[in-house]
């Protein structure tokens, strides 16, 4: 049996190998939606990712017989650990061939890193923050992945369970089929809450997003909406600036709606619906995650010409005190006509906690299909070496 060698990523060349391993392992896979190389590079670079203000990490490559066969990131989010009183090390960006010795060596590297830094538990897959993909796919391997989620081969969770990990948190994902018109109940609720609570859907201009402060205000609302979700740590001002710069320039503002409370001055944002044409097929056509020479064309066709039949419901959030008022009805009453106009057939909910019945109840007026499940795993760190 050949020994597995673990090498820490220390150079730019190592990091390039780390990022590109996923493209090589999933080459030709019809379901994987690989992220752009530049996005992964920014996220994994200490000088570019604002999360390193409160995170630390190491990345590892696994070799067998001189060939690269796996990768993993070990991440400690000190802010989240303090918030949840949980001294844990996260594993993320995990990929490996179907060899239990490889996956075992990768997890061992993460555990060793956690032990050296005083952690007592390994959890994952998780990123630096909730804005990174999380949760290992356990069902839906024949479904197209999304920009916001992880796709993995069916053998991944088997390897993790074989190493003594157990469930920490489960997620579900839905297809939400786009109706031919705004459902009557949604239209009725939207009209009623406009009158009763003075809540209104609003479209934004690019000037409002970037110069009027709406971009930052949107993520501040999302901070509040997600504060009690599994593993979440509030975004800092620098992170918010980073995400505004990352997502807003490519947003089709027709697919972006905010809900405001006009009973207060200045008008208060109480809900956000940031949705995007699916980029999954376009990403598959970007060679090794690069926009050049032809990837940019496929991305542009998806974003601007809507050459996809899927819309990603990327960031949907309503402030807790407005959820029971039905504020989400205003979002959908405003967005559905645009989905119909653009020819979208169904939307991807992206991940929702299995236990979060409140968020899942917003699909009650739609035809839906639960088509993916994923899991975050946990395992105590042993005290010995």
Secondary structure, DSSP 4 states (H G I P E B T S, - for coil): -PPEEEEE--SHHHHHHHHHHHHHHTTT-SS--PPPHHHHHHHH-TTT-GGGGTEEEEEEEEEETTEEEEEEEEEEEHHHHHHHT--EEEEEEEEE-S-HHHHHHHHHHHHHHHHHTT--EEEES--SSTTS--SEEEE-TTS---TTS----THHHHHHHHTT-EEEEEEEEEEEEPPSS--HHHHHHHHHHHHHH-EEEE---HHHHHTSSHHHHHHHHHHHHHTTSTT--PPPHHHHHHHHHHHGGG--GGGEEEEEETTSSSPEEEEEEEEEE--HHHHHTSGGG--TTTHHHHHHHHHTS--SSEEEEEEEEE-HHHHTTTHHHHHHHHHHHHHHHHT--EEE---EETT-HHHHGGGTTS-EEEEEEEEEEEEEPPS--
